[in-house]
Amino acid sequence: MSEQADAGTAVEAVLPEFTDAFPFERFNAMQSAALPAVLESDANLVLASPTASGKTAIAEAAIAKTLSAGGTACFLAPMRALTNEKEREWARFEALGYTVEVVTGERDLDPARARRADVLVMTPEKADSATRKHDSRRYDFVTEVDTVVIDEVHLLDSDRRGSVLEVTIARFRRLCDPRIVALSATMQNVAEVADWLDAPESATFAFDDSYRPVPLEAGVETYTHGDNAFADKYRRLYRALDLVEPHLREDGQALVFVASRQDTVRAAEKTRDELAERDVPVGARGDYDFHTDAEALSDDTLRQSVLDGVGFHHAGLATEDKNLVEEWFRDGTLDVLFSTSTLAWGVNLPARCVVIRDTKLHDPLDGEVEMSPLDVLQMLGRAGRPEYDDVGYAWVVCDRSDERRYRRLLAEGRPIESRLADDLETHLNAEIALGTITSISGAMDWIGSTFFAVRAGDDRDVRATVVAAIEGLVEHGFVERDGDRLESTARGRLASKLYLRLQTAHRFARIATEDDPNDRDLLRAIATAEEFDSVSARSAESDAIEAVLGTGANAGEDLDAGARKVLAICEASLSGTIPAALKSDAWVIKQNALRLCNALAAFLDRFGTPERANRARRLEARLEHGISADAIGLTAVDGIGASRARKLAASEIASPWALQSASIESLEAAGLSAGVAERVHEQSQELPAIDIDWEGLPDRIAPGDQEIRELPIESVGGGAHAGIRVTANGREMTSDETYLGETTVPIALFGADTDAIEIEISVTFPREPLPTVRESRTVVVE
């Protein structure tokens, strides 16, 4: 049946101001049944309805109600890719004069724009981070949210991500008490989620499969498992094609989910050959117009593949390529589409038949993981095109040992669970650092606001779990306890602010007090961080790892294979030469390593020395840009990345101080365009430029004399936080941290048993990747 049935409520009748914001004229049966609770009440709402039944329109109706009242809505999307999609789709709201602002970690935040936005689109992770910083001017906009729409609330049952969503919703409710609209495609225990969110029975909906626009026939098919994982992929592929083939012969389409980006490409290539061998009539090589359209694709392999009617889709494709693939699949030009899980969440791209070829996935951070049961149900729900099919067909292809489990899942579904217990210490630490929790009794009140408390049931078990978590926080120095009172330590506050797992924060704090860690020590700390604890190394990667790290005591041979892989990717990133065998996971690992290196620098700044913090800052910049240590300081200037830094260094402008004194003409001669050279020169003048006035230091001192002198130090460029250290003949005389500006340092001269006193002043920048400035003078003793 049509998704927007003629018998449904007319948009114009209930939301006349927003008729142009909806891509249809009437709501369907499911939507019409829920609309009174959405539009005529301010109560929290929980709705579970089959995939493709039209839940997005419920979200949009709730947003429209909020906007009509002059409020702000926040939409929590389960994946970053979907935030971008909503931005495109909701240009419809912008056409009506409302502003939609996407706030994710991959975008530079404009606080003023976010503050003015009518609709905020965020991931749970970004919303968690933002609500932790709600009292800052940068993120105060989160306290003004009137409605929070949770897309796919069954994400609560996701490893690690689920606990983030759970505590974020609890925090939103404390900060600004917004209306919560929670939507889900697959949720057995709707009543428990409604209980958690205080949604009344009149605003709790569980629509069954009769509301699916197309009935679904789902099943499990097995394959014969072998000893070779690579060969097993092709065994599963042939099994999937056996299931797909009859539908292709009847002009149906197939969507096949596989484990990785690379798998989408390899499976598409093999399928083109296999369908040709089976003489299955697919492809559009004779269609001259489509052949011309395909030239617009930037991916050469994809361009060849789509002409044979087979496409692939993954997050690594260019946005334009993904959009074209989706368009061609929707209009029937493509017969088979291989995809990663991206298309399961939110992208409306149904097919007559859906096959999950791979139930185990390789995650760059977590290694081989079993696909979430909720992901399985989400993917299978894509089967059946509302306007073309009477029935949708869906299969899971799995090993015989897993057959019973998947059959039970398809027959019974499963309740969603809370994952908060797995990360309870981390989230408790964040709440104590925020001041939300100041006592054990307050911790009990907080846990009572979570879905974990609803699922746990027994209050004694909940209390015991919370007390044990608090004891762990106290033991490891994140929290101080005085009777019932709880207070965050500097370590706890920094761990929360930097979004670190507690074991990682504990290790970083310990490194801050160790003896002068070198670059390899810092990289090892990052590679062994708990955030990377599930990274695995494939056998094919071992040679590349050894080629980067070498062998011997300093090559990380004492580390497990996953940590060595992270270490190798970090080491290779310093020079920008990552081996091909490591590139498939390198981007994700590198981005996480950059975040951890930034956090490590902050710990070294807070608990260590300026010199150690500066080493970490310079290491972070080298990880990001892949250029030599000598030239990395240039990247402290806005507008200079790896390419421009290399050009400047090749022209012997290798330090930021050389850049400050260089003329615009010399920058142009180094390869910068006129406009860039002018901007870079102007930006470089904002860097600190250290001037030490040595005039007050005498040339000589008599044996046995003692003198105290004050030497002025100032930055004649921009200001910066700096660590100043004074040594006499290599022995530390004084050290201080200050903001330069201007300051003075005391110099104590003692004409002792020596011929000369060498005074060295070093100025180090713990928060910038700038080289240390060192100057020295000699005082003769005679």
Beta strands, then each sheet from edge to edge (+ up, - down):
strand 1: 45-48
strand 2: 73-76
strand 3: 100-103
strand 4: 119-122
strand 5: 147-150
strand 6: 179-184
strand 7: 204-206
strand 8: 216-223
strand 9: 254-257
strand 10: 310-313
strand 11: 336-339
strand 12: 353-356
strand 13: 360-363
strand 14: 367-370
strand 15: 392-399
strand 16: 479-482
strand 17: 485-488
strand 18: 690-692
strand 19: 700-701
strand 20: 706-715
strand 21: 720-728
strand 22: 731-740
strand 23: 742-750
strand 24: 756-764
strand 25: 773-781
sheet 1: 3+ 4+ 2+ 5+ 6+ 1+ 7+
sheet 2: 8+ 15+ 12+ 9+ 11+ 10+
sheet 3: 13+ 14-
sheet 4: 16+ 17-
sheet 5: 18+ 20- 23+
sheet 6: 19+ 25+ 24- 21+ 22-
end
